[in-house]
Amino acid sequence: FVARRGAGGEWIPVSYAAMLDRARRVGTALLARSLSAERPIVILSGNSLEHLTLAMGALWAGISHVPVSVAYSLLSTDFAKLRHILANTTPGMVFADSPAFERAIKACVPADCEVVLSSGRLDDRRTTAFEELLLQEPGPAELNAHLAVGLDTVAKVLFTSGSTALP
C-alpha cells in the first residue's frame, strides 16, 4: 500500500491489510475521544506513515481530519494562519510528527486539547505517543461508526493556501 525509507535507507512497507488494521485501531482510538466533524483531528505534519494512518483511521470511522500546511507551524513567526484554522475547526486532537512543532503548539493549541506526537515529547505539555493509538482493539463501536459513513459525512477540511488572505 505504502512505504517509507528507514533511518538506514531500508524500505519500511505497510501492506493493504496492515493499513486496514492500523486504520481500524486508530479509528477506535479517535472514537473513544469523541472526535467528530465538530471536533476533528488537526494534523500538523508533512507526508508520513503516521499522517496517512491518522487520515485513514479518521476516514474509516467517519471523523473529519484537517491537514495543515507545515509552513504555518514551522516557518511562521506569528502563527496567524494556524490560529485562524484552529479557531475555525475547534479540534479535539492535534497531531504533530515531531517536537519541532512545539512552539506552534504552545502558542496556538488550547491546553485542554490532546496532542499526539509520533516521536519525542514536549516540555510542560502532556502528550500521547502515536503508538498508543495503535494499541486499541477494534470492536462494535468502530464497526458501527464505519457503517454509518455516507455521502454526507465530512471527511476532510482542506484550507486554501492563504497566500493572499487567511486560509
C-alpha positions as MATLAB code, in Angstrom:
seq = 'FVARRGAGGEWIPVSYAAMLDRARRVGTALLARSLSAERPIVILSGNSLEHLTLAMGALWAGISHVPVSVAYSLLSTDFAKLRHILANTTPGMVFADSPAFERAIKACVPADCEVVLSSGRLDDRRTTAFEELLLQEPGPAELNAHLAVGLDTVAKVLFTSGSTALP';
ca = [
       0.000    0.000    0.000;
       2.722    2.470    1.026;
       6.360    2.530    2.129;
       8.925    4.942    3.508;
      12.666    4.898    3.953;
      14.011    3.950    7.361;
      16.932    5.652    9.101;
      19.351    3.264    7.389;
      17.819    3.747    3.942;
      15.847    0.482    4.001;
      12.232    0.444    2.866;
       9.572    0.101    5.568;
       6.448   -1.153    3.780;
       2.847   -1.200    5.001;
       0.581   -3.646    3.172;
      -3.095   -3.021    2.411;
      -4.103   -5.453    5.162;
      -1.755   -3.823    7.661;
      -3.069   -0.334    6.809;
      -6.650   -1.502    7.239;
      -5.747   -2.877   10.665;
      -3.937    0.358   11.568;
      -6.887    2.470   10.339;
      -9.371    0.428   12.383;
      -7.220    0.721   15.514;
      -6.720    4.465   15.097;
     -10.394    4.898   14.246;
     -11.261    3.149   17.503;
      -8.916    5.459   19.437;
     -10.398    8.559   17.780;
     -13.962    7.436   18.533;
     -13.018    6.852   22.180;
     -12.061   10.546   22.314;
     -15.441   11.627   20.874;
     -13.850   13.234   17.815;
     -16.212   14.284   15.011;
     -16.785   16.903   12.313;
     -17.285   19.396   15.153;
     -14.167   18.178   16.995;
     -11.836   16.957   14.228;
      -8.236   15.871   14.351;
      -5.850   18.547   13.095;
      -2.680   17.185   11.509;
       0.469   19.319   11.720;
       2.732   17.128    9.658;
       4.288   16.649    6.304;
       3.776   13.382    4.480;
       4.459   10.440    6.777;
       3.129    6.984    7.555;
       1.635    8.363   10.755;
      -0.115   11.202    8.905;
      -1.552    8.717    6.402;
      -2.592    6.314    9.156;
      -4.418    9.075   11.051;
      -6.180   10.212    7.879;
      -7.192    6.638    7.017;
      -8.372    5.983   10.589;
     -10.425    9.170   10.591;
     -11.944    8.346    7.197;
     -12.734    4.800    8.303;
     -14.519    5.965   11.463;
     -16.293    8.936    9.879;
     -14.270   11.564   11.738;
     -13.114   14.703    9.966;
      -9.421   15.457    9.690;
      -7.726   18.747    8.892;
      -4.236   18.616    7.366;
      -2.414   21.916    7.906;
       0.487   23.261    5.883;
       3.747   22.684    7.753;
       4.786   26.271    6.971;
       2.008   27.614    9.221;
       3.724   25.941   12.184;
       7.419   25.844   11.372;
       8.097   28.962    9.274;
       5.555   31.399   10.652;
       6.587   33.826   13.382;
       3.092   34.941   14.441;
       1.128   31.731   13.672;
      -1.796   33.855   12.373;
      -2.830   31.280    9.763;
      -2.572   28.387   12.205;
      -4.587   30.311   14.813;
      -7.216   31.045   12.175;
      -7.510   27.381   11.199;
      -7.706   26.195   14.814;
     -10.341   28.804   15.649;
     -12.460   27.668   12.701;
     -12.140   23.931   13.303;
     -12.183   23.573   17.129;
     -10.003   20.449   17.164;
     -10.459   17.649   19.647;
      -6.930   16.409   18.939;
      -3.791   17.774   17.304;
      -1.125   15.521   15.810;
       2.442   16.614   15.101;
       5.099   14.380   13.625;
       7.885   15.734   15.832;
       8.677   18.044   18.734;
       9.725   20.657   16.130;
       6.105   21.845   16.271;
       6.374   22.665   19.996;
       6.497   26.435   19.603;
       3.370   26.464   17.430;
       1.534   24.049   19.728;
       2.342   26.089   22.831;
       1.279   29.307   21.123;
      -1.927   28.112   19.479;
      -3.310   24.797   20.730;
      -5.629   25.073   23.756;
      -4.301   23.362   26.883;
      -7.343   21.068   27.041;
      -6.754   19.731   23.507;
      -4.914   16.395   23.365;
      -1.608   16.499   21.498;
      -0.310   13.326   19.841;
       3.315   13.057   18.705;
       4.923   10.434   16.502;
       8.194   10.930   18.378;
       9.630   12.853   21.283;
       7.909   14.859   23.995;
       7.031   18.461   24.646;
       8.178   20.413   27.681;
       5.355   21.422   30.030;
       2.653   19.666   27.979;
       1.190   16.205   28.382;
       1.339   14.342   25.089;
       0.186   10.989   23.787;
       2.525    8.818   21.746;
       1.152    7.932   18.312;
       1.908    4.272   19.018;
      -0.683    4.336   21.834;
      -3.408    4.872   19.245;
      -2.368    1.653   17.517;
      -2.894   -0.347   20.725;
      -6.693   -0.010   20.568;
      -8.639   -3.142   19.719;
     -11.387   -2.527   17.152;
     -14.864   -3.507   18.263;
     -18.569   -2.924   17.669;
     -18.392    0.891   18.121;
     -15.727    1.183   15.421;
     -17.636   -1.076   13.035;
     -20.920    0.797   13.616;
     -19.184    4.137   13.033;
     -17.697    2.824    9.790;
     -21.055    1.514    8.585;
     -22.590    4.959    9.272;
     -20.121    6.708    6.926;
     -22.058    8.008    3.945;
     -22.342   10.674    1.291;
     -22.956   13.423    3.853;
     -20.034   12.521    6.111;
     -17.447   15.317    6.239;
     -14.199   13.508    5.529;
     -11.611   16.258    5.319;
     -11.416   20.010    5.748;
      -8.794   21.469    3.445;
      -7.879   25.131    3.739;
      -6.621   27.183    0.800;
      -3.023   28.340    0.674;
      -3.710   31.677    2.323;
      -1.239   33.385    0.012;
      -3.432   36.490   -0.408;
      -5.519   36.315    2.781;
      -6.208   33.960    5.655;
      -6.785   30.354    4.548;
];
